[in-house]
Structures are given as structure tokens and as C-alpha cells.
Amino acid sequence: MNEVRETPRSIFNFAAGPASLPRPVLEEAKEGLMNWRGSGQSVLEMPFTSTEFRQIYEEAFSLLEELVELPPGYSILFMQGGAYGQFAFIPMNLLRGIGKADYAITGHWSSRAALEARKYGSVNVVTDNSDSGHTTIPPVEGWTLDPDAAYCHITTNETANGIQLSKLPDTGAVPLVADSTSDFLTKPVDVKRFGAIYASAQKNIGPAGLTIVIVRNALIGEARSITPNVFNFELLAANNSKVNTPPTWAVYIAGLVFRWILAEGGLMEMANRNRNKARILYEFIESSEFYHCPAARDCRSTVNVVFGLPTIALEEEFVTRAREHGLLNLAGHAINGGIRASLYNAVSDEAVTALVGFMDEFAISKKSHAAASRSRVALE
Ligand SMILES: Cc1ncc(COP(=O)(O)O)c(C=O)c1O
């Protein structure tokens, strides 16, 4: 059998998801894969009802409770179906016979959330930034909120567009529901401000296949009768999220990631690091005449930095050359094109420094190339 090659340390992964995981987590996962805590079993082989897996599961729950400082009156649900699944499960569970909900359209993912919700109830669009190509976010004070809505749905970070809400709307008594898939655990979260927060795992939590939902207990119990049992918040909360077989490996890795975040200093430390990484990259882009950032300054994402080069051909070459330099997965979202560097918790300062260094060299090589072609034309 071929020997497994160690990943060279100079490889940096900027994927939007599934994304980079902390190195110490991957190291520890080797033990979980082959022989978890000396049990002689791989986590992959454990029945979810076993004592060993129960321990893994309970540890993951309590570490997450600690990380988000879970207030009383809230449940954490470990679900499947991804955040896209939640676009349906949220209205199924939380419309509560009211039949209408507010949706803020701020980018690619919130547009899809609103579209899906229309299958289950009526959707009031409180703001829509489509005219700007999803590059600005209108001030929350001007949103046309419905005081009788069942909930108001926001997307705290638009992964595809590289924009992030810097302020939450004041929705009064209407519960705020957030798709926080790409910025969950990248900064402290005041759970009490939300009726529900959800995030699929493959950005900052762990592998794809697990979706975290945090929901206010007072909002559950009125799911539509068609709601499948495995996606019914009330049943999940009452059964410790084990209505059916949970995604055991994903929960195990998530637990390791939660422990890593706590050991590194918690969510405040993650926020400081992420702000700093994003600042370095945005400042470089701003200082350059070669790169440009479409997102308005007041809503630029700290986790998905989207930028462009003068031409599509140059962007394609940039992605290819970056890969050759060990800088992986920098192509923008399929719909938007351009370049996207995702700077989630596991992406190091070193990775950002390497990226900026490469961007500088690439820009210089293209400028001198352009200057050389211009002087050739002048000579001819
Ligand atoms: C903000 C946001 N919402 C929803 C989704 C869809 O998540 P999933 O593919 O896990 O269903 C994504 C995926 O990237 C996302 O970034």
C-alpha cells in the first residue's frame, strides 16, 4: 500500500465549506478513527445508543452550551438536512399557525431561504438589496417589519456575497431567526436576542452532515402536522436530538472543535483573530489598484472576503497560480465568480500573510507584463 503523504505545512485552505479544520482536531480525530480513548473502537463503528457514544454526544452538547453561554429556556438541537433544510424546517416549525413571516433579502442564501419559506406561508420582504448586486445592506432601522409576523428571518453572513450584518434589527416581540451558517462561533453570540439560530457545520463547526439549531423553547410545540418527525423541533428537544440515528462522526468532530475553541480562548478570541485576519486582507485590497472589493465598507464580511481582478481571465489565472503556490480553493461562489477567501476560525494568520504575499507578487507580475507589452507596442 502507498504511504500516506503528510500534508505539507505550506498548504493553506480558503474553502467556503466544507472548510479548513483546526490541525489539532484532525490529529486527535486519527485516534477517534482507529481507537477512541483506548476503547478498541472507531467512533465510526459505535452504536449511537452505546455508553461510549453517549459520552461523546453529551460532551459535545455541554461544550457548545458553555461556548454560547446558553441561557435558560433554550434548546440545542443536533439535526441533519443542512441549512438549506432549515429553510423549510423553520417555517414548518415556527410559523405556529400565524402563517406569515418577515424575511430580509441580503444575498444569495437569504433569497433561497425566502423562496423556500413561500411554500409554507406568506413572506413579507422587509429589505432587499438585489439592486446593489447584494453588495450593500440597507440600515436595519428602515426595514419594513410586520409586528404580527411569526418571526423575522435574517442571514447574519452572506457566504456567497461576502457581506455581513453589523447590527441586528429590533424586531420587538417578533422572534428573530438567524441563518448563521458561516459566522456561527466566529464571535460571541447573545442567544437571548434570538428566537432561533441555525448553522450547518461545515464552516466553523466540523464536517458536513450536522446542523446546529438553538431555539427558544416557548416557540416550539406548534409544528405543522406535515412536519417529518426527524425535523420536528419539539420531538428533537424532548429526545435529546435522537429521534433517529444522529450523524455520529460529525458530532464527534464538532465536540473536538468546540473544545479547541474553548482552549484557544473562546468566542471573544475567535472574534479578535477573525477581525484581524480580515483587516489585513481588506487593507491590502484597498491599497492595491489591481484588486477590488465589491462589498460596501460598512458590511464587509469578516469571514468571507470576496474580491475581483481586472478581468475574468486574470481571475482564472489567479486561482490556478494560487493553487500551485499551495493556496487552495480561492474561486468565488459559482453564481458570482471572482475570488473568495474564507477566513474561518481554523484559517491562521500565517495563511492570510501567505495569501497577501502571493496577491502582491501576482499583481506586480501582471503590471510589469502589461508595462512590457505597452513598451513593445511603443517600439513597434
Ligand atoms: C449562509 C448559508 N446558508 C445556507 C447554506 C446552505 O447550507 P447547506 O449546504 O449545509 O444546506 C449555506 C452554504 O454554504 C450558507 O453559507
The ligand as a Gaussian input file, in Angstrom:
#p B3LYP/6-31G(d) Opt

LIG

0 1
 C      -25.428000      31.271000       4.835000
 C      -25.707000      29.910000       4.283000
 N      -26.949000      29.406000       4.385000
 C      -27.253000      28.204000       3.903000
 C      -26.317000      27.405000       3.282000
 C      -26.672000      26.014000       2.787000
 O      -26.075000      25.116000       3.651000
 P      -26.165000      23.519000       3.384000
 O      -25.439000      23.272000       2.113000
 O      -25.489000      22.944000       4.589000
 O      -27.605000      23.161000       3.316000
 C      -25.012000      27.884000       3.153000
 C      -23.990000      27.071000       2.481000
 O      -22.910000      27.492000       2.181000
 C      -24.709000      29.155000       3.662000
 O      -23.479000      29.653000       3.559000

